[in-house]
Amino acid sequence: MLTIVICVGSSCHVHGSDEVAEMFERLIEKEQLSDQVELIGAFCMDACSMGVSVRVGDEVFRGVRPETAEAFFYDQVLPQANQALGG
């Protein structure tokens, strides 16, 4: 199971964390990864001034924006999900 954590603290919320989470939810469904990817929220990931923080597995990314969320998903999340599945 690959875990994705999206910061939903006040600063990340202002920078669009809700929209990022919604995009990830749609893409997880679209790519049929609901059984392999867990999406959760967390408060403050210690990078408040950098935009939305996202942890994929053990790697933390800063500055994810709603307009880059889909590209981020396909560049970072999907490869790690596939790797976790052994493919």
Buried (B, 14 or more C-beta within 10 A) or exposed (E): EBEBBBBBBEBBBEBBBBBBBEBBEEBBEEBEBEEBBEBEBEEEBEBBEBBBBBBBBEEBBBBBBBEBBBEBBEEBBBEBBBEBEEE
